[in-house]
Amino acid sequence: MKKFRVGVVGVGYIGAVHIEQLRRLGYTEVAALVEINDPKGKADALFVPKSYQDYKEMIDKENLECIHICTSNESHYEIADYALDKGLHVVCEKPLSISSQEAEKLVKKANEKGLINAVNYNYRYYPMAYQMREMINAGELGDVYTVHGGYLQDWLYLDTDYNWRLEPELSGDSRAFSDIGTHWLDLVQFTTGLKATELLADFATFHKNRKKPTKPIETFSGMALRPEDYKTVPINTEDYATVLFHFENGARGCCNISQVYAGRKNQLILSIAGSKCSLHWDSENSNSLWVGRREMMNGDLVKEPSILKPSTREISAYPGGHVEGFSESFKQNFEKIYRAIQAGKQKEGEYATFADGLKEMIFCEKVMQSAKERRWVTL
């Protein structure tokens, strides 16, 4: 198989994960990275041969075939747009942009140029989440009655917790739902195949003001911050969101999204109730899928490739008893994307495309509209 030259733009936490999982594919070479602060130091730490501060310079010089965009949200559009103009395939962290108008332009351009495009909704590729989809497609759940769950974190629990995602000019007008709620929403649509027809949203911001460090966080490593090391800033994005849904088949849905839920570090829960059984998956117990029934024993279906659906078996990297989770979900997603690049053909449904990213952007805007206007909104 051909080896692909890849560039990664933005190498914070998530960019480093992209690099690690790209290397596991075996047929991708991370040739260069872009980072504003200390690019060479980041490249040396990640064993990437070339580094740049300017993504345009990297794209123009490195003869790349694909780039991965892992920067703050407000820059996604301009980087993807430039890369597409230069004939590169693009993998973008979610959200695809900060507006549906920008996302629509990217979908149109990628399609016109015939380039592979993807958004990294990696939760699809946890094996037992994928198994939910395969069981539903096989008719084992029956008709979907209800979908509920949510995504809970505590990394912004304190008013001294601060990150660029709190700033609308960098992250967009929605924070909690756009950042993590869209992961839940994508998984619902991927597993059930259902489309929501209307929604009702409620937002809350519990920390109306937060204490923003006046210097880079690294400056304070190993020491406590003093009052003079902060400045108080107003917060205009949501800490919490609850959304009710009506689906096209008459099913009902509800999700709770929070970044201020003490003790939950990164928990996505998806529960789907049908006319034959119910399914429940918890990302904090990712290798187990609970199956609930009325007239027989309930139980956990534990990840063992030999007893899973054939397509689930294909995305299971390890034998039963060997945990697969976050990093493997990236690898399996990238595997699907680069197989499409090799084939030279976009594969709808195999991974989240720019078109899926556009749908998520439209959905986010409807959620924000509903929360603001305090009413049901039609999709």
C-alpha positions in Angstrom: 0.0 0.0 0.0 1.2 3.5 -0.8 2.6 5.5 2.1 0.9 8.9 2.5 2.7 12.1 3.6 0.6 13.8 6.2 0.8 17.2 8.0 -0.8 18.0 11.3 -1.8 21.6 12.1 -2.1 22.2 15.9 -0.3 19.8 18.3 -1.9 20.3 21.6 -3.4 17.3 23.4 -5.6 16.1 20.6 -3.1 16.8 17.8 -0.6 14.6 19.6 -3.2 11.8 19.6 -3.7 12.2 15.9 0.1 11.8 15.3 0.3 8.7 17.5 -2.6 7.0 15.9 -1.6 7.9 12.3 1.7 6.1 13.0 -0.1 3.0 14.1 -1.6 2.7 10.6 1.8 1.9 9.2 1.2 3.5 5.8 1.2 7.1 6.8 4.2 9.3 7.4 3.7 12.4 9.6 6.1 14.6 7.7 5.5 17.9 9.4 3.5 19.8 12.0 2.4 23.3 12.6 2.4 25.0 16.0 2.4 28.7 16.9 4.4 28.3 20.1 7.8 26.5 20.0 7.1 24.5 16.9 10.6 22.9 16.8 10.3 21.9 20.5 6.9 20.2 19.8 8.3 18.5 16.7 11.3 17.2 18.6 9.1 15.9 21.4 6.9 14.1 19.0 9.7 12.9 16.6 8.3 14.8 13.6 11.1 15.8 11.2 9.8 19.2 10.1 8.0 22.1 11.9 6.4 25.3 10.9 4.5 28.2 12.5 2.5 28.9 9.3 0.2 26.2 7.9 0.4 27.8 4.4 4.2 27.4 4.4 3.9 23.8 5.4 1.3 23.0 2.8 3.3 24.8 0.0 6.6 23.2 0.8 6.0 19.6 2.0 4.3 17.8 -0.9 1.6 16.5 1.4 -1.4 14.4 0.5 -3.5 15.0 3.6 -3.6 17.3 6.5 -5.2 16.9 10.0 -6.6 20.1 11.5 -6.4 20.1 15.3 -6.5 23.9 16.0 -9.1 26.1 17.8 -12.5 26.1 16.1 -12.3 29.6 14.6 -9.4 28.6 12.3 -10.8 25.4 10.9 -12.5 27.0 7.9 -9.6 29.0 6.7 -7.1 26.1 7.0 -9.4 23.5 5.4 -10.3 26.0 2.6 -6.6 26.6 1.8 -5.8 22.9 1.9 -8.6 22.0 -0.5 -7.5 24.8 -2.9 -4.0 23.1 -2.9 -5.6 19.7 -3.7 -5.1 18.1 -0.2 -7.5 15.7 1.5 -8.6 17.0 4.9 -9.4 15.5 8.2 -10.7 18.1 10.6 -11.4 18.0 14.3 -15.0 18.8 15.2 -16.7 21.2 14.8 -16.0 21.6 11.1 -16.3 25.4 11.5 -18.1 28.0 13.7 -21.0 28.5 11.3 -23.2 26.5 8.9 -22.3 29.0 6.2 -18.6 28.2 6.5 -19.3 24.5 6.7 -21.5 24.6 3.6 -18.7 26.3 1.6 -16.3 23.6 2.6 -18.7 20.8 1.6 -19.2 22.4 -1.8 -15.5 22.9 -2.4 -14.5 19.4 -1.3 -17.1 17.9 -3.5 -16.2 20.0 -6.5 -12.5 19.0 -6.2 -13.3 15.4 -5.5 -11.2 15.3 -2.4 -11.7 13.0 0.6 -13.0 15.0 3.6 -13.7 13.9 7.1 -14.6 15.2 10.6 -13.2 13.3 13.6 -16.3 11.9 15.3 -14.3 9.0 16.7 -16.9 7.6 19.1 -18.4 5.7 16.2 -15.4 3.3 16.4 -15.6 2.1 19.9 -16.4 -1.6 19.1 -19.4 -1.9 21.4 -20.9 1.4 20.3 -20.4 0.1 16.7 -22.1 -3.2 17.8 -25.2 -1.2 18.8 -25.5 0.1 15.3 -25.1 -3.4 13.8 -27.7 -4.9 16.1 -30.1 -2.1 15.2 -29.5 -2.5 11.5 -30.1 -6.3 11.9 -33.5 -5.6 13.5 -32.6 -7.0 16.9 -33.8 -3.8 18.7 -37.1 -3.6 16.8 -38.7 -0.2 16.5 -36.9 2.6 18.3 -39.0 4.1 21.1 -36.6 6.4 23.0 -33.1 7.6 22.9 -31.5 9.2 25.9 -28.1 9.7 27.7 -25.6 12.5 27.6 -22.0 13.6 28.0 -20.6 14.6 31.4 -17.2 16.2 32.3 -15.8 18.1 35.2 -12.8 19.8 33.7 -14.5 23.2 33.9 -16.1 22.6 37.3 -14.3 25.4 39.2 -14.4 29.1 38.4 -10.6 29.0 38.2 -10.7 26.4 35.4 -9.9 28.1 32.1 -9.4 27.2 28.5 -9.8 28.8 25.0 -13.0 27.0 24.6 -14.6 29.5 27.0 -14.0 32.3 24.5 -16.7 32.6 21.7 -14.3 34.3 19.3 -12.2 31.1 19.3 -14.8 28.3 20.0 -18.1 29.7 18.6 -21.2 30.8 20.4 -22.0 27.3 21.8 -19.5 25.6 24.0 -20.7 22.5 25.9 -23.1 21.3 23.3 -20.8 22.2 20.4 -17.8 20.6 22.0 -19.2 17.4 23.5 -22.9 17.3 22.8 -22.2 16.9 19.1 -20.2 13.7 19.8 -23.4 12.3 21.5 -25.6 13.5 18.7 -23.4 12.0 16.0 -23.3 8.7 17.7 -27.1 8.7 18.0 -27.5 9.4 14.3 -24.8 6.8 13.4 -26.3 4.0 15.5 -30.0 4.5 14.9 -30.0 6.1 11.4 -32.8 8.3 12.7 -33.2 12.0 11.9 -34.5 14.5 14.5 -37.4 16.7 13.3 -37.7 19.2 16.1 -36.0 20.0 19.4 -36.3 22.0 22.6 -33.2 23.1 24.4 -32.3 24.6 27.7 -28.9 26.1 28.5 -27.3 27.2 31.8 -24.1 29.0 32.7 -23.3 28.5 36.3 -20.1 30.4 36.4 -21.1 33.8 35.1 -17.5 34.9 35.6 -14.3 33.0 35.7 -10.8 33.7 36.7 -8.5 33.7 33.7 -4.8 33.3 34.3 -2.8 36.4 33.2 0.2 34.3 32.0 0.5 31.0 30.2 -0.5 28.1 32.5 3.0 26.6 32.1 4.3 29.6 33.9 2.5 28.4 37.1 3.6 24.8 36.8 4.3 23.4 40.3 3.1 26.5 42.2 -0.2 27.9 43.4 -1.7 30.9 41.6 -2.1 34.0 43.6 -5.1 36.5 43.3 -3.0 38.9 41.3 -2.3 36.1 38.7 -5.9 36.1 37.6 -8.3 38.5 36.0 -12.0 38.1 36.2 -13.8 37.7 32.8 -17.5 37.2 31.9 -18.6 33.9 30.4 -21.1 33.9 27.6 -21.2 30.2 26.7 -23.1 27.4 28.3 -21.7 25.1 31.1 -24.8 22.8 30.7 -27.4 21.9 28.1 -30.5 19.7 28.1 -32.2 18.9 24.8 -35.4 17.1 24.0 -35.9 15.6 20.5 -38.7 14.3 18.4 -37.5 11.8 15.7 -38.9 11.1 12.2 -40.3 7.7 13.3 -42.2 9.1 16.3 -39.4 8.2 18.8 -38.5 10.6 21.6 -35.0 11.6 22.8 -33.3 13.5 25.6 -29.7 14.3 26.4 -27.9 16.1 29.3 -24.6 17.7 28.5 -22.4 19.2 31.3 -18.8 20.3 31.7 -19.4 21.1 35.4 -20.4 17.6 36.7 -18.0 16.7 39.5 -16.3 13.3 39.3 -17.2 12.6 35.7 -14.0 13.0 33.6 -15.3 12.1 30.2 -18.4 10.0 30.2 -20.6 9.5 27.1 -23.8 7.5 27.8 -26.2 6.3 25.1 -29.3 4.3 25.9 -31.7 3.2 23.2 -35.0 1.5 23.9 -36.8 -0.5 21.3 -39.8 -2.8 20.8 -37.7 -5.9 21.2 -35.0 -4.9 23.7 -32.9 -2.0 25.0 -29.2 -1.2 24.6 -27.1 0.8 27.0 -23.4 1.8 26.4 -21.2 3.8 28.8 -17.8 5.1 27.5 -16.3 4.7 30.9 -17.0 1.0 30.6 -16.4 0.9 26.9 -15.9 -2.8 26.3 -19.3 -3.8 27.6 -22.8 -3.3 26.1 -25.8 -3.9 28.3 -28.8 -5.6 26.7 -32.2 -5.4 28.5 -35.2 -7.6 27.8 -38.7 -8.0 29.3 -39.1 -11.8 29.3 -35.6 -13.2 29.7 -32.3 -12.5 31.5 -30.6 -9.1 31.0 -26.9 -9.0 30.7 -23.7 -7.5 29.5 -22.4 -8.3 26.1 -18.7 -8.1 26.7 -16.3 -7.4 23.8 -15.2 -10.7 22.3 -14.7 -10.4 18.6 -15.7 -14.0 17.8 -19.3 -13.4 19.0 -19.8 -9.9 17.6 -21.3 -8.9 14.3 -18.8 -9.4 11.4 -18.4 -5.7 10.7 -17.8 -5.0 14.4 -15.2 -7.7 14.4 -13.4 -5.9 11.6 -12.9 -2.8 13.8 -11.8 -4.7 16.9 -8.0 -4.6 17.2 -7.5 -7.0 20.1 -8.9 -10.3 21.4 -11.5 -10.5 24.1 -10.4 -9.4 27.6 -8.1 -6.7 26.1 -9.5 -3.3 26.5 -10.1 -1.1 23.5 -11.0 2.5 23.9 -10.1 6.1 23.1 -6.9 5.7 21.1 -8.2 2.7 19.1 -11.3 4.7 18.1 -9.0 7.2 16.4 -7.0 4.5 14.7 -10.1 2.7 13.3 -11.6 6.0 12.1 -8.3 7.0 10.4 -8.1 3.5 8.8 -11.5 4.0 7.1 -10.5 7.5 6.0 -7.2 6.5 4.5 -8.7 3.5 2.7 -11.0 5.9 1.0 -8.0 8.1 0.1 -6.3 5.1 -1.3 -9.4 4.2 -3.4 -9.8 7.8 -4.4 -13.5 7.8 -3.6 -15.4 9.3 -0.7 -17.3 6.7 1.3 -20.5 8.0 2.8 -21.4 6.3 6.0 -18.0 4.8 6.6 -16.8 7.9 8.6 -18.1 11.3 9.3 -17.7 13.6 6.2 -17.8 17.3 5.9 -21.5 16.8 5.0 -22.0 15.3 8.4 -20.1 18.2 9.9 -22.5 20.6 8.2 -25.5 18.7 9.6 -24.0 19.0 13.1 -23.4 22.8 12.6 -27.0 23.3 11.5 -28.2 21.2 14.5 -26.1 23.3 16.9 -27.5 26.5 15.5 -31.1 25.2 16.0 -30.2 24.1 19.6 -28.8 27.6 20.3 -31.9 29.2 18.7 -34.2 27.0 20.9 -32.3 27.8 24.1 -32.4 31.5 23.3 -36.0 31.7 22.3 -37.2 29.1 24.9 -39.4 27.2 22.4 -39.5 24.1 20.2 -37.6 24.6 16.9 -38.2 22.6 13.7 -35.2 21.0 11.9 
